[in-house]
Amino acid sequence: MNPMNFKKIATFVAGMALLTSCEYQKYNQAEQLDVRANSEYVYGVHPDSAAVQLSNKYEEQPELELRTNAIRDKMFGDTTSALATK
């Protein structure tokens, strides 16, 4: 086979592989029923709006930060959170 023909064929095959791989994520999803599909609380009034649940404000509880850091130390070793450092 002529080296020039081989390069053309290899380029064509590579191009086709690239074009066909553009849709590989198309079928990579689980089809399931969204029971909260029309919930303004979860998704907001519009797809571009913030969810109602984001407006919830909680009072600070410093003892939870200490507990969180103790759990983090137990799981990941003696590392500190960027939020816990002053």
HUBEL-V161082 format. One record per helix or strand of 3 or more residues. SS is the DSSP state (hx for helix, st for strand). FROM is the first residue (numbers start at 1). TO is the last residue. If there is no record, write none. Layout:
SS	FROM	TO
SS	FROM	TO
//
This chain:
hx	3	27
hx	40	43
hx	52	55
hx	62	76
//
